Structures are given as structure tokens and as C-alpha cells.
Amino acid sequence: MSTDPNCLFCKIASGQIPARKVHEDDELLVFHDIHPWAPVHVLVVPRLHVASLAEVGPEHAPLLGRMLALAPRLMRDLGVTNGFRVVVNTGPDGGQELMHLHLHVMGGPRPWARG
């Protein structure tokens, strides 16, 4: 599995940096965002280092499917019952701040301060 030793999310996935984990398996790590935009805001991060959605190829389709399929269960488990948002920021102009593919999954009572 490819990782980047300088990537913050790779360091979190390897356990070098702590996080408030929600879910963990061989391919994915989910943890609470440290700067949430909603009452419930988690990040779904693949352990495989892919810099952004722009670099995804057909070989990543199963991984992307697992990431998206996990979102509804996460929200139910975290008590979100009235809908949620999934966001993938891609590249600097798309608002991506950390160059490691990840999903923002956000929910909870509106209005949110941001987003």
C-alpha cells in the first residue's frame, strides 16, 4: 500500500498522530474533523495515499464505492437522522487543503455556521 511519509493523513492512518476515530478497517479510517463545519463532521480517509480525486483511476472504483457506502452507516451511528452532506474538495481551486483524497461527511441540525 502506498503512503507518503510527509502526509498528515498518512501519519494519522499509521497511528503516528492521534485522532478521534469513528471507524477503522484495512482500507479506511474515519475520524472527526478538528475544524467541523457541522454538528457532526467526519473525514473518510483511505489508507492508500492518493493525492486527490483528480488522480483517481478505474482501479480505485471499489475503494471509492466503499468510502461512499460507509457514509450512511456512519451518520446513523452518530445520530444523524435528517440527512447529511458528502463533499470531496479536489485540488487547490476546489478547496482541498490536504493533498490526500478524503470525503467530508457532515450532518446534524441546520443551520450550520459554514458549508
Secondary structure, 3 states (H helix, E strand, C coil): CCCCCCCHHHHHHCCCCCCCEEEECCCEEEEECCCCCCCEEEEEEECCCCCCHHHCCHHHHHHHHHHHHHHHHHHHHCCCCCCEEEECCCCHHHCCCCCCCCEEEEECCCCCCCC
